[in-house]
Amino acid sequence: MNDWEVMKETPEAKNVTLRKVAYAVSGKKVTLVLHAARAAVSAGMLLPGNSRWRGAGSLFLSGTSCLLQARHRYGTDGSDQVANLVQSVTGVARLAKGSETQDALLWYLGAQASMSYAISGWVKLVGDKWRDGSALPGVMRTRTYGSEPIYRLTQRYPKASKAVQHATLAMECLFPLVYVAGGRFTRPFLAAAGSFHVANAFVMGLGRFMTAFPAMHPMVAYTTAPKSHPAITERDDRAAKAAVLALAGGAVASLVVAAQRRAVVLEGWPTSRKLVTRHGNELVYETGGPESDAPVLVFCAGLASTSEHFAWITEWFAHSSDHAVVSYARAGYAGSRRNSKAPYELSESVDDLEDLVRGVVPVNRKVVLVGHSLGGELIRQLAQRMPERLAGLVYLDPSHPAELQRSDRQRAGVKDLRVTLTHVARYTRLGTGVLMSRPGWVDRLPQAYREKVFAQYTDARLWTAGKREWLAVEKEFTEFTGAIGPLTTPALIIAAQQTVDQDPEQLLLYNELARAHQGHGERAAVEVIEGADHDSMLTEARYAHLAAQLMAEFLATERHNDEADAVTAHGTGAQR
């Protein structure tokens, strides 16, 4: 896998400048020379001395690590990152002439060490494995990082195993305490951290961690010692104060950005309207398209998704067909507000959707419900309530109430999705949405929708609503028994190829859903969009337009069949 013919296809190699550099060092001779030079400099760094040449050696090692990274992919583990960081910063510090610069760099490494331990600890703490004591036995029983003797000890002495894990959590989470009480906690914490790395080296085989992370410990000792210590009376602490101010400023800025994005999320579009449902929920919706007697398309989004995900399809129908469209945000998403005080169940969203359809679409107009993912299950449940208003259902890679019981893939992802939604909802409520990177699919939506969708993606409302819905989905799907009841509405099921390829059970579920419509004499078909995945079938124009064309063909066929049935019925009545 480290052959350059393979590695040159990596994302970073697509950058023109990086690709030129990577090509320059990709040859066998150049690579051999660089590694030989690194070995020689590394040996020299082990010799005693404190000259400025050591700084040059450190920078050479960190620089060549970066240079060779695209070629060899080494240097991406946590230990390699820390080692590279220490080499780079200490190299600059050794070459710096002013003590102020040196102290600032040492403060940077000390703070980085404290953050590394603390963040690692708090990330562990929010999960349940380290708290309930199952993390250590779970790791020890693996082939990659495990140790059978240690695993057996964790089983023989479970209380001691749990105590070790809780002690590790305490050491990591509380590591920043080294900067309080005049540095009196520094020695105990450094001893605990060093012992932790030594144990990991021998038990888990993480030998490079044993040298990389303790390389930051001298900086921690230097920056935590009181100014009364004779060795550091001249230490310049202005960098630490500036960092605290910058951190405070960053926190304020993130809250301001979060507030601005929340305002964008809540204000909706200039054409947005509101409807209050029987539960007191306020739904924000948009309409578009021509006035005609053709059925109105009502779009229902998936879990932790936005109504703007349908933009390619709704724009296509609004401008290229005689169908009007309605899209809306479920209660809790975007500008829609959930005012209900009752525990959430999926039936609440079905009630809201029913109120929307009856309140927005004229009684003389038929409706076609379009649902993606969880939205597909919601429109299925609504179809059982109001078949007289419906001209058809369109399912886009829909959820199936039996999927958690019959699909191993879906069942395996239940807990991970719950944990992810919980964590993201919690973190975004703290204003950390400003740190979220912009996912590529956002920029594949139509231009006019991108900023609003990204604002929703980084806002806690979307993730909180998604978590609330997922808990209800998990409960109801787990308890589902039997089969889907017959549906008296024509249906089109559009599946993403990658969905059914990765989980063949999904195709069986889709066919079962189609039979629920066919069993009552209605027409139903399953179509697969080649190359699409669960999300790209909406967010990428080529797939979304293909889905729109399939929908248009389905609607035209149903309209023709309805007219033919009407003519036949009229003729039969005339003969009588």
C-alpha angles and dihedrals in degrees: 000000000000092000108123092231086066100035095051088071093063117115096251090053089062090071106097096224095043091046092055091050092046091050090051092058098034096088118102096239095048092046091049092050092049093050092046090051090049091052091050094048091046090054090049091052089060091061119095120261143093105224128139088253088076088063091053090048092052092050091047091054094047092043095051090046088059091043093054096038096089089047100047106015091225115135101053100103119099091250091052092049092051093046091050091048093051093046092049098046097041089046091057091043092054091050094045115102099204123073089216090063092045092051092047090054092047090050088052092055093044092052091045091054091050092049093047094057096039096048092046090052097047092048088054091046096057090057121073101228096076092043096050094041099245097113099079096047089045093055095040093057094056122099095225102052103004137109120204095207092051091045090054090050091053089054094046095046106029094163092054090046091053091047091053091052093048090048089053090050091050093049093051100039094046098039093110087068086084085083094060133068094036094292095300090134095051099090096047093047095046090047091050093046093047091049089049092056094045091051091049090050094056099034103036101024093243094141097154091058088060091064102029103054098039086054085076094051097084088057090051090050091048096049096042098049114105117255088244089072107108093227096059108032089122096047112138110225098178092105091060092051091047090050091053090051091047091050091051090047091049091051091051091046092050091052090050092050091046090052092049092050091047088055090052090049095050100043095065121194127319088253096046120127133189135229127187114218131209089268092056091251117146112224121197113209141171131210132199145157135069130316108251142125092262117116117275116240114225114193124210117191130218131255115298088002136116134239086237089069085081092055097114091050098041091047090050093053095040092054104026106039143042092248122108116218135215123192126177144175117243118238109291095023125103109327095342113107128210107217097163114116095197121103108273120257129169089248088069091062090045089052090049092050091049091051089049093052094046093043100045108030115069114246091242093059125083120226133223112200116212118192132178122202107322088007087066092060091047093053090046091056091047092049089063090058104046111022091149091069097047131093093179150324127244116197117196109198088320132198116249121211091229097049097099090055100041105031116072090194094053093044092050092055097050098094095039091054092047092050093045094051091046094051097043092047090051096046096044090052086062090058096256093129086098087071094055114109119234109258117228095238091066091065091049091064120089110290096247093058102046103088094046092048092049090050089054092046092056095042123096093227093073094049094042091052090045092052092049091051094044093054088054092045092050092051098044097041092048091052095045114120134175124016137306111277122242117281122210096208131089112250143195119200115198114192130191112238094227091053094056093037093054094041115025090184088071091063089052089051091050091051089049089052090051091052090054087064096039092050090071094049096264125132118252133168138182118219127183124210107216116232096008125121130204095280104025091062084075105026100047114072097219094055095038092051090049089052090049091052092050089050092049092050090049092050093047091050092049091047091051092047091050091051091048091049090049092051091048092049091048092050092049091050092050092052090052 
